[in-house]
Amino acid sequence: MPNPKKVKVVQGFEELLSKKPNIALFSYGSTTHQELEKLRRELKKLNSRIKVIKNSLFEKAVNRLSNTDSFFRIFRKKILPLKYNTALASFEDDPYEGLKIIFKFLKEKEDLYFKGGIIDSEIYSKDEITQLAQLPGKTELIAKIYAAINAPAYRTVYALKFNLLKLTLVLKQVAEKKKGGENNG
């Protein structure tokens, strides 16, 4: 007879996964409770959550979903089996900013890594989600596009002002020399 608590946990995973949310699975290894809580607080600012999971129960939920949905069959082949300690991060708003925060956290420790995930209804393996986490964020990309669009205008203005700036510097030096010559004489 299955444990009712475990059945409820598996059903919770099934409900979460059936929505095909933005999630990332990662190892948390020998992370202290304080470090994990710090990560939780940072992710909470982005309306994201983190939960330590039991691998076997998560795999059971994926296996049950894969019986009826080919998406989870692919997920099972690409991500499972999970080994060692695993945490699941779910992202409500911008998953890319959340991935960046987790990547920064994982980089601080040598033994931590991504295990895979689902972002924008795409399944990403360990290496793919690590690459995705290293991409610049939305706001950073907008700033780069804005700078690239404005760069020609800034260069043109600077080019037009350059000769005037040079002339004012020369006149300033000449004026200082004359002042210096008058003071000496």
CYANA upper distance limits for C-alpha pairs under 8 A (distance plus 0.5 A):
  2 PRO  CA      6 LYS  CA      7.90
  2 PRO  CA      7 VAL  CA      7.42
  3 ASN  CA      7 VAL  CA      6.82
  4 PRO  CA      8 LYS  CA      6.67
  5 LYS  CA      9 VAL  CA      6.80
  6 LYS  CA     10 VAL  CA      6.70
  6 LYS  CA     57 LEU  CA      7.76
  7 VAL  CA     11 GLN  CA      6.70
  8 LYS  CA     12 GLY  CA      6.63
  9 VAL  CA     13 PHE  CA      6.85
  9 VAL  CA     57 LEU  CA      7.76
 10 VAL  CA     14 GLU  CA      6.71
 10 VAL  CA     57 LEU  CA      6.19
 10 VAL  CA     58 PHE  CA      7.05
 10 VAL  CA     60 LYS  CA      7.41
 10 VAL  CA     61 ALA  CA      5.80
 11 GLN  CA     15 GLU  CA      6.67
 11 GLN  CA     61 ALA  CA      7.51
 12 GLY  CA     16 LEU  CA      6.69
 13 PHE  CA     17 LEU  CA      6.48
 13 PHE  CA     58 PHE  CA      6.96
 13 PHE  CA     61 ALA  CA      6.51
 14 GLU  CA     18 SER  CA      6.33
 14 GLU  CA     61 ALA  CA      5.84
 14 GLU  CA     62 VAL  CA      7.63
 14 GLU  CA     64 ARG  CA      8.49
 14 GLU  CA     65 LEU  CA      7.37
 15 GLU  CA     19 LYS  CA      7.25
 16 LEU  CA     20 LYS  CA      7.78
 16 LEU  CA     21 PRO  CA      7.62
 17 LEU  CA     21 PRO  CA      6.98
 17 LEU  CA     62 VAL  CA      8.44
 18 SER  CA     65 LEU  CA      8.16
 20 LYS  CA    118 ILE  CA      7.86
 20 LYS  CA    121 SER  CA      6.69
 21 PRO  CA     90 SER  CA      7.59
 21 PRO  CA     91 PHE  CA      7.92
 21 PRO  CA     92 GLU  CA      8.39
 21 PRO  CA    118 ILE  CA      7.42
 21 PRO  CA    119 ILE  CA      7.71
 21 PRO  CA    120 ASP  CA      7.98
 21 PRO  CA    121 SER  CA      7.75
 22 ASN  CA     90 SER  CA      6.32
 22 ASN  CA     91 PHE  CA      5.86
 22 ASN  CA     92 GLU  CA      7.71
 22 ASN  CA     95 PRO  CA      6.89
 22 ASN  CA    117 GLY  CA      8.04
 22 ASN  CA    118 ILE  CA      5.80
 22 ASN  CA    119 ILE  CA      5.01
 22 ASN  CA    120 ASP  CA      6.65
 22 ASN  CA    121 SER  CA      7.86
 23 ILE  CA     88 LEU  CA      7.26
 23 ILE  CA     89 ALA  CA      5.93
 23 ILE  CA     90 SER  CA      4.89
 23 ILE  CA     91 PHE  CA      6.63
 23 ILE  CA     95 PRO  CA      8.42
 23 ILE  CA    117 GLY  CA      5.88
 23 ILE  CA    118 ILE  CA      5.70
 23 ILE  CA    119 ILE  CA      6.85
 24 ALA  CA     88 LEU  CA      6.28
 24 ALA  CA     89 ALA  CA      5.69
 24 ALA  CA     90 SER  CA      7.14
 24 ALA  CA     99 LEU  CA      8.23
 24 ALA  CA    114 PHE  CA      7.90
 24 ALA  CA    115 LYS  CA      8.08
 24 ALA  CA    116 GLY  CA      6.43
 24 ALA  CA    117 GLY  CA      4.65
 24 ALA  CA    118 ILE  CA      6.92
 24 ALA  CA    119 ILE  CA      8.34
 25 LEU  CA     86 THR  CA      7.10
 25 LEU  CA     87 ALA  CA      6.25
 25 LEU  CA     88 LEU  CA      5.18
 25 LEU  CA     89 ALA  CA      6.93
 25 LEU  CA    114 PHE  CA      6.54
 25 LEU  CA    115 LYS  CA      5.71
 25 LEU  CA    116 GLY  CA      5.88
 25 LEU  CA    117 GLY  CA      6.16
 26 PHE  CA     86 THR  CA      6.10
 26 PHE  CA     87 ALA  CA      5.94
 26 PHE  CA     88 LEU  CA      7.12
 26 PHE  CA    112 LEU  CA      7.90
 26 PHE  CA    113 TYR  CA      6.21
 26 PHE  CA    114 PHE  CA      4.63
 26 PHE  CA    115 LYS  CA      5.45
 26 PHE  CA    116 GLY  CA      7.63
 27 SER  CA     84 TYR  CA      7.61
 27 SER  CA     85 ASN  CA      6.03
 27 SER  CA     86 THR  CA      5.10
 27 SER  CA     87 ALA  CA      6.55
 27 SER  CA    112 LEU  CA      5.89
 27 SER  CA    113 TYR  CA      6.09
 27 SER  CA    114 PHE  CA      6.87
 27 SER  CA    115 LYS  CA      7.46
 28 TYR  CA     85 ASN  CA      6.53
 28 TYR  CA     86 THR  CA      6.63
 28 TYR  CA     87 ALA  CA      6.93
 28 TYR  CA    112 LEU  CA      6.42
 28 TYR  CA    113 TYR  CA      8.38
 29 GLY  CA     84 TYR  CA      7.90
 29 GLY  CA     85 ASN  CA      6.27
 29 GLY  CA     86 THR  CA      8.40
 29 GLY  CA    111 ASP  CA      7.36
 29 GLY  CA    112 LEU  CA      6.78
 31 THR  CA     35 GLU  CA      6.86
 31 THR  CA     36 LEU  CA      7.16
 32 THR  CA     36 LEU  CA      6.87
 33 HIS  CA     37 GLU  CA      6.60
 34 GLN  CA     38 LYS  CA      6.67
 35 GLU  CA     39 LEU  CA      6.83
 36 LEU  CA     40 ARG  CA      6.68
 37 GLU  CA     41 ARG  CA      6.72
 38 LYS  CA     42 GLU  CA      6.87
 39 LEU  CA     43 LEU  CA      6.69
 39 LEU  CA    101 ILE  CA      8.37
 39 LEU  CA    102 ILE  CA      7.98
 39 LEU  CA    105 PHE  CA      7.90
 40 ARG  CA     44 LYS  CA      6.47
 40 ARG  CA     49 ARG  CA      7.15
 40 ARG  CA     50 ILE  CA      6.63
 41 ARG  CA     45 LYS  CA      7.14
 42 GLU  CA     46 LEU  CA      7.84
 42 GLU  CA    101 ILE  CA      8.08
 43 LEU  CA     47 ASN  CA      7.07
 43 LEU  CA     48 SER  CA      5.58
 43 LEU  CA     49 ARG  CA      6.77
 43 LEU  CA     50 ILE  CA      8.18
 43 LEU  CA     98 GLY  CA      6.74
 43 LEU  CA    101 ILE  CA      7.90
 44 LYS  CA     48 SER  CA      5.56
 44 LYS  CA     49 ARG  CA      6.60
 46 LEU  CA     91 PHE  CA      8.32
 46 LEU  CA     92 GLU  CA      8.28
 46 LEU  CA     93 ASP  CA      7.22
 46 LEU  CA     94 ASP  CA      7.75
 46 LEU  CA     97 GLU  CA      8.30
 46 LEU  CA     98 GLY  CA      7.45
 47 ASN  CA     91 PHE  CA      7.32
 47 ASN  CA     92 GLU  CA      6.28
 47 ASN  CA     93 ASP  CA      6.88
 48 SER  CA     89 ALA  CA      7.57
 48 SER  CA     90 SER  CA      6.17
 48 SER  CA     91 PHE  CA      4.95
 48 SER  CA     92 GLU  CA      6.14
 48 SER  CA     93 ASP  CA      7.91
 48 SER  CA     98 GLY  CA      7.70
 49 ARG  CA     89 ALA  CA      6.06
 49 ARG  CA     90 SER  CA      5.84
 49 ARG  CA     91 PHE  CA      7.13
 50 ILE  CA     87 ALA  CA      7.28
 50 ILE  CA     88 LEU  CA      6.11
 50 ILE  CA     89 ALA  CA      4.74
 50 ILE  CA     90 SER  CA      6.88
 51 LYS  CA     87 ALA  CA      6.01
 51 LYS  CA     88 LEU  CA      5.71
 51 LYS  CA     89 ALA  CA      6.86
 52 VAL  CA     85 ASN  CA      8.47
 52 VAL  CA     86 THR  CA      6.65
 52 VAL  CA     87 ALA  CA      4.68
 52 VAL  CA     88 LEU  CA      6.68
 53 ILE  CA     57 LEU  CA      8.36
 53 ILE  CA     58 PHE  CA      7.57
 53 ILE  CA     85 ASN  CA      8.37
 53 ILE  CA     86 THR  CA      6.38
 53 ILE  CA     87 ALA  CA      6.03
 53 ILE  CA     88 LEU  CA      7.14
 54 LYS  CA     58 PHE  CA      6.82
 54 LYS  CA     85 ASN  CA      8.28
 54 LYS  CA     86 THR  CA      7.62
 55 ASN  CA     59 GLU  CA      6.55
 55 ASN  CA     82 LEU  CA      6.43
 55 ASN  CA     83 LYS  CA      7.66
 55 ASN  CA     85 ASN  CA      8.16
 55 ASN  CA     86 THR  CA      7.25
 56 SER  CA     60 LYS  CA      6.59
 57 LEU  CA     61 ALA  CA      6.84
 58 PHE  CA     62 VAL  CA      6.84
 59 GLU  CA     63 ASN  CA      6.50
 59 GLU  CA     80 LEU  CA      7.66
 59 GLU  CA     81 PRO  CA      7.77
 59 GLU  CA     82 LEU  CA      8.18
 60 LYS  CA     64 ARG  CA      6.67
 61 ALA  CA     65 LEU  CA      6.75
 62 VAL  CA     66 SER  CA      6.49
 62 VAL  CA     72 PHE  CA      6.87
 62 VAL  CA     76 ARG  CA      7.23
 63 ASN  CA     67 ASN  CA      7.13
 63 ASN  CA     72 PHE  CA      8.16
 63 ASN  CA     73 ARG  CA      8.22
 63 ASN  CA     76 ARG  CA      7.69
 64 ARG  CA     68 THR  CA      8.18
 65 LEU  CA     69 ASP  CA      6.51
 65 LEU  CA     72 PHE  CA      6.72
 66 SER  CA     70 SER  CA      6.56
 66 SER  CA     71 PHE  CA      7.70
 66 SER  CA     72 PHE  CA      5.08
 66 SER  CA     73 ARG  CA      5.20
 66 SER  CA     76 ARG  CA      8.03
 67 ASN  CA     73 ARG  CA      8.12
 69 ASP  CA     73 ARG  CA      7.31
 70 SER  CA     74 ILE  CA      6.92
 71 PHE  CA     75 PHE  CA      6.81
 72 PHE  CA     76 ARG  CA      6.37
 73 ARG  CA     77 LYS  CA      6.81
 74 ILE  CA     78 LYS  CA      6.58
 74 ILE  CA    123 ILE  CA      8.47
 75 PHE  CA     79 ILE  CA      6.28
 75 PHE  CA     80 LEU  CA      7.97
 75 PHE  CA    123 ILE  CA      6.85
 76 ARG  CA     80 LEU  CA      5.55
 76 ARG  CA     81 PRO  CA      8.13
 78 LYS  CA    123 ILE  CA      8.47
 78 LYS  CA    124 TYR  CA      8.43
 78 LYS  CA    125 SER  CA      6.71
 79 ILE  CA    115 LYS  CA      7.46
 79 ILE  CA    116 GLY  CA      6.48
 79 ILE  CA    117 GLY  CA      8.36
 79 ILE  CA    125 SER  CA      6.69
 79 ILE  CA    126 LYS  CA      8.21
 82 LEU  CA     86 THR  CA      8.12
 82 LEU  CA    115 LYS  CA      8.22
 91 PHE  CA     95 PRO  CA      5.67
 91 PHE  CA     98 GLY  CA      7.36
 94 ASP  CA     98 GLY  CA      7.31
 95 PRO  CA     99 LEU  CA      6.61
 95 PRO  CA    119 ILE  CA      7.59
 96 TYR  CA    100 LYS  CA      6.76
 96 TYR  CA    132 LEU  CA      8.16
 96 TYR  CA    133 ALA  CA      6.99
 96 TYR  CA    137 GLY  CA      6.81
 96 TYR  CA    138 LYS  CA      8.39
 97 GLU  CA    101 ILE  CA      6.93
 97 GLU  CA    137 GLY  CA      6.65
 98 GLY  CA    102 ILE  CA      6.81
 99 LEU  CA    103 PHE  CA      6.43
 99 LEU  CA    132 LEU  CA      8.37
 99 LEU  CA    133 ALA  CA      5.52
100 LYS  CA    104 LYS  CA      6.62
100 LYS  CA    133 ALA  CA      5.54
100 LYS  CA    134 GLN  CA      7.08
101 ILE  CA    105 PHE  CA      6.78
102 ILE  CA    106 LEU  CA      6.57
103 PHE  CA    107 LYS  CA      6.50
103 PHE  CA    130 THR  CA      7.82
103 PHE  CA    133 ALA  CA      6.70
103 PHE  CA    134 GLN  CA      8.01
104 LYS  CA    108 GLU  CA      7.07
105 PHE  CA    109 LYS  CA      7.77
106 LEU  CA    110 GLU  CA      7.95
106 LEU  CA    112 LEU  CA      5.74
106 LEU  CA    113 TYR  CA      6.48
106 LEU  CA    114 PHE  CA      8.49
107 LYS  CA    112 LEU  CA      7.88
113 TYR  CA    126 LYS  CA      8.39
114 PHE  CA    126 LYS  CA      5.92
114 PHE  CA    127 ASP  CA      8.27
114 PHE  CA    129 ILE  CA      7.54
114 PHE  CA    130 THR  CA      6.94
115 LYS  CA    125 SER  CA      7.26
115 LYS  CA    126 LYS  CA      5.07
116 GLY  CA    123 ILE  CA      8.11
116 GLY  CA    124 TYR  CA      5.95
116 GLY  CA    125 SER  CA      4.96
116 GLY  CA    126 LYS  CA      4.98
116 GLY  CA    127 ASP  CA      8.32
116 GLY  CA    128 GLU  CA      8.27
116 GLY  CA    129 ILE  CA      6.57
117 GLY  CA    123 ILE  CA      6.40
117 GLY  CA    124 TYR  CA      5.76
117 GLY  CA    125 SER  CA      7.20
117 GLY  CA    126 LYS  CA      8.35
117 GLY  CA    129 ILE  CA      7.33
118 ILE  CA    122 GLU  CA      5.89
118 ILE  CA    123 ILE  CA      5.10
118 ILE  CA    124 TYR  CA      6.53
119 ILE  CA    123 ILE  CA      7.17
119 ILE  CA    124 TYR  CA      7.92
124 TYR  CA    128 GLU  CA      5.90
124 TYR  CA    129 ILE  CA      5.88
125 SER  CA    129 ILE  CA      6.54
126 LYS  CA    130 THR  CA      6.84
127 ASP  CA    131 GLN  CA      6.81
128 GLU  CA    132 LEU  CA      6.69
129 ILE  CA    133 ALA  CA      6.59
130 THR  CA    134 GLN  CA      7.05
131 GLN  CA    135 LEU  CA      7.25
136 PRO  CA    140 GLU  CA      6.48
136 PRO  CA    141 LEU  CA      6.86
137 GLY  CA    141 LEU  CA      6.69
138 LYS  CA    142 ILE  CA      6.72
139 THR  CA    143 ALA  CA      6.70
140 GLU  CA    144 LYS  CA      6.76
141 LEU  CA    145 ILE  CA      6.67
142 ILE  CA    146 TYR  CA      6.58
143 ALA  CA    147 ALA  CA      6.62
144 LYS  CA    148 ALA  CA      6.57
145 ILE  CA    149 ILE  CA      6.63
146 TYR  CA    150 ASN  CA      6.70
147 ALA  CA    151 ALA  CA      6.29
148 ALA  CA    152 PRO  CA      8.28
150 ASN  CA    154 TYR  CA      6.79
151 ALA  CA    155 ARG  CA      6.60
152 PRO  CA    156 THR  CA      6.61
153 ALA  CA    157 VAL  CA      6.73
154 TYR  CA    158 TYR  CA      6.62
155 ARG  CA    159 ALA  CA      6.49
156 THR  CA    160 LEU  CA      6.71
157 VAL  CA    161 LYS  CA      6.69
158 TYR  CA    162 PHE  CA      6.32
159 ALA  CA    163 ASN  CA      8.14
160 LEU  CA    164 LEU  CA      8.28
161 LYS  CA    165 LEU  CA      6.61
162 PHE  CA    166 LYS  CA      6.67
163 ASN  CA    167 LEU  CA      6.59
164 LEU  CA    168 THR  CA      6.69
165 LEU  CA    169 LEU  CA      6.76
166 LYS  CA    170 VAL  CA      6.80
167 LEU  CA    171 LEU  CA      6.65
168 THR  CA    172 LYS  CA      6.46
169 LEU  CA    173 GLN  CA      6.71
170 VAL  CA    174 VAL  CA      6.70
171 LEU  CA    175 ALA  CA      6.57
172 LYS  CA    176 GLU  CA      6.68
173 GLN  CA    177 LYS  CA      6.67
174 VAL  CA    178 LYS  CA      6.71
175 ALA  CA    179 LYS  CA      6.62
176 GLU  CA    180 GLY  CA      6.51
177 LYS  CA    181 GLY  CA      6.52
178 LYS  CA    182 GLU  CA      6.62
179 LYS  CA    183 ASN  CA      6.71
180 GLY  CA    184 ASN  CA      6.80
181 GLY  CA    185 GLY  CA      6.62
